[in-house]
Amino acid sequence: MPSADQSELLDLAIIGSGPAALTAAIYAARAGLKATVFERNLIGGAVAEIPKIANFPGFTGVGKDLAEAMKTQAIDAGAKIEYGECTSILQKERAFYLTIDDEPVIARSVILATGSEPRIIPLNTDLPISTCALCDAPLYKGKNVLVIGGGNSAVSESLMLADLARHLILINRSPLRAEKTLLEKLKSRGNIEIHENLDPSIDSPELQDIFSRVDGIFLFIGKQPASDLARNLDPTLIDADGYIITNSENMTAVPGLFAAGDIRVHTTKQAITAAADGAVAATSVKNFLTK
């Protein structure tokens, strides 16, 4: 384990870069803390993959633009943002020892804001499967695609894919549950075919027929918390569903370890609630370190 060099000791390491992480970075930096955000993939997290955001106060547009604005604001406040994957967290005395791309990072406190990752189910097909329409939609221009899912995410992604695809089939194991306005847009599109009450996890002639008619599959059946870092540190930090348990100040049972956003136990999972979580966590970190 590396020795703590006080000149490189962070006040706060933030793992993840979604609305919770970037808001935490803004609040922490404005409070005078030496804070760094570590992200292994796309700055903005899941928000950066949303083609149209219409329910974030003060902003309407592409999710990537919101993520970029939050990133810029965090940097302007004095936070640092670095690319790198955190593979482990250990606690010793009053410091956290993190491994970021095989390099040691030492921090007085940590906010886990790793959000969630797409839920995957096995499908009896050799077709290519994607969980990101923004990433892979151009590959299916003029082709036929299948979307699996029935919530807001599945319908929103279907509307974006339908702009490029020749024909789109949407299936869900139960009736579609997306917002009324999204469903109205979906049903008004001439190149979208909808199959409800068809379970994609159960192989059937009907399902195989649909597979034979498409060139690729997009899977949007919900997400699961990306909480392995907390589980590996202490399995008691998470509940039966994999969410991190915190108190009202967003701190876990490990002093100095906080959680914010979709990774934490709470009912509403939206960009605005994740941002609020980040503000609470960063404020709590400041109070914790001051004490």
N, C-alpha and C positions, 0 to 999 in steps of 0.2 A: 504494500500500500504506500502511495507517495506521501512524503512529508509535506505539511501545509506551509507553503510560502505565502506569508501574509500579503506580499505585494500583488499576488495573483488570486487571492481569496475573494470569491464573489459573495456579495450579500445575499443574492438570490439567483438561483438557476431555474429557468422556466422551461419545462419540457413540452414541446408542442408549439404550434403557431396559429391556432384558430382564434376566433374572437375572444375566448377566455384568456388565452395566453397573451395575445397582443394588448388587450385591455389591461391585464395585470402588468405588462411591461411598461405601459404608459403611466399607470398610477405609481408603480414602484420607482421609476426613473424620476418622476416629478417630486417624489418624496425624498429624493437624494440617495436612493439605494443604487449600488453597483449591481445592475441586473443584466443578464444575458439570456436570450431566447435560443434554444437549440431545436432545430427542425430537421428531420431526416428526409423529408419529401417536398411537398408543395406548401409554400407560405400561404397561410389562410386556411389550411386544412380543408374540410369538407365544404366550407362556404365558398372557396375559390372554384369549386366545381359546379356550382349552381348557375344555370343559364340565366335565370331571372329572379331577382329578389324584390318582393313587393310589400313585405310586412316588417321591414326594419325601419324604425322611426328616423325620418330625415334622409333616407336613402332609398332610391329605386333604380335598379339596373342590374348589370352582370355581377355575379358574386366575386369574380376576380378583381373587379375595380374596388369593391368594398375592402377586400383583403389588402390590396395595395395601399389604399388610403390609411388603413389602420397601421400597416407596417411603417409607412412614412411618418406617421404621427409618433409612433413608438421610438423611432430612430431620432427624430427631432427632439424628443423629450430627453434623450440621452441614453436610451437602452441600446444594447448591441444585439444583433441577430446573426447567428451563425448556423451553417448547415452541418449536420452531423447527427448520427443515431446514438441515442443513449441506450446502452445494453445492460447496465447494472447500476444500482445505487446501494451504497453501504453507509451506515452511520457509525461514527466513532466519536465518543465524547461530545463535543458541541459542533461537529462539522459533518457534512455529507460528502462522501467520495463517489463521484460519478465517473463512469467510463463512457466517453464520447468518441466514437470511431477509434477505439483502442487507446485513446489518450486520456490521462487523468484530469478531472476538473473538480475543484474543491469549492464548496459553497456553505454558507452559514444556514441557508434555508432553501427549500425546494418547493416549487408549485408544479404538480403533475396536471397537465392540461392536454393530454394526448387524445382526448375525444373518443371516437368510436371507429370501428372498421366494418366494412361490409360483411353481412352474414352470407355464408355460402351454403348451398345444398347440393348434394350429388345429383347429376342428371345423366340419364342413359343416352348419351350422344357424344359424338366426337367433334361437334361444332365448336368454334372458338367462343369463349365466354368472357365478357367484360363487365366490370362494375362501375365504369366511368364513361358516360356518354360524351362529355366534353373532350375526353382524351381520344376516344376511338370512333366517334361518329363519322369523321371524314373518310374512314376506311370503307364505309357502307353507302357511299353516295351512289344512288341509282340501283341499290340492291334491296333485298328483302331481309327484314330483321324481326327478331322476336324479343319482346320485353316481358319479363316476369315480375309481377308485383302489382299492388293495388292501392298504395298510399299516395300521398302528395308527391313524393320523390319519383315514384315510378311513372306517374302521369305527367309530371313536369318534364322528365327526361324523354318520355315518349313524344311529347309535342315538339321538342327540339330535334329528335331523331327523324320525325316525320317530315321535317323540312328538307332532309337530304335523301332519305330512303325512298325507294319506289313504292314499297308497301310495308306496313308495320302491323304485326300481330301482337296484341297485348292479352296475356292470360293471368288469371289470379285464382287461387284456390277457394276464394269466397267472393261475395259481391265487392265491387270497388268501393273504397272508403275515403277517397280523396275529397277535397273541398268541392263544393257545388260549382263554383266558377271554373275550376280546372276540368271537372267532368263535362261541363257544357262545351268547353273548347275542344276537348278530346272527341266528343261525339259529333262535333261539327266537321271534323276532318274527313275528307273523302278517301284517304288512303290508309285509314286505321281500322283494323278488324279486332273486335273485342270478344274474348271468351271468359266468362265468369264461372265460378264453381268448378274449375278444372285444376286439380292438384298436380303441379309439375313434378313433385317428388314420387308420384305413383305412375309407373310406366303403363301406357295404354295405347291402343291403336290410334285413338284421336290425337294423343300427344305426339306419337311418332309421325303421323301425317303432317302435323304442324312443323316438326323438326325438318322434314323433307322439303318443306316449302321455303325455308329461310337460309340465309348465308351466315348468320351469326346471332348470338344471344346476349342480351343485356339483362343483368340480374339486379333487381332493386327490391329486396325483401326485408329491409330493415338492417339495423346495425347492432353490433355488440361492443361493449366497452373495451378499450385497449388498455387493460389494467395489469398487464403482466409485470411491469416494474414494481408496482405495489405488492402484488402477490408474491413475487420472489423475495422482497424485503421482509414481509410479514403477512402470511396468509390471512390473518385475522383482520387485516385492514379492509377487506372487501366482503361484500355480502354474497348470498347464494347465486345471484345473477351476475356477479362480476363487477359490480359498481363499488367505488371507494366510499367508505363510511367516514363522514366528517361531523364536526360539531357546527354550531351556528356561525362560527368564524371561519369555516372551511378548513379547519385544521384536523388532521387525522389523529389517531392515538399515539403517533410518533411525534413528539415535540419538534416543531420546525418543518414538518412535512405537511404540505397543504395540497388540496385538490380543487379544481374548478372546471366547470363546463359539463359536457355530456358524460364524462367519466365518473362524475359524482352522483350520489343518490339524490335524485329529485325527480319530479314528475314531468315538468315541461322541458323539452329539449329543442330550443330554438336559438338562433344566433344572438338575439337580444338577451335571453336569460343567461347564455354563456358569457356574454360581455359583462353582465352584472355580477356573475360569479367571479370573474377575473378581478373586478374592482374590489369586491369583498375580500378575496384572498390576498391581494397585494396590500390592502390596508391592514389586514390582520398580520401579515408578515412584518410590516413596519412596526406595529405595536409589539409584536413578539420580540423582535430584535432590540427594540428600545428597552424592554424590560430586562 
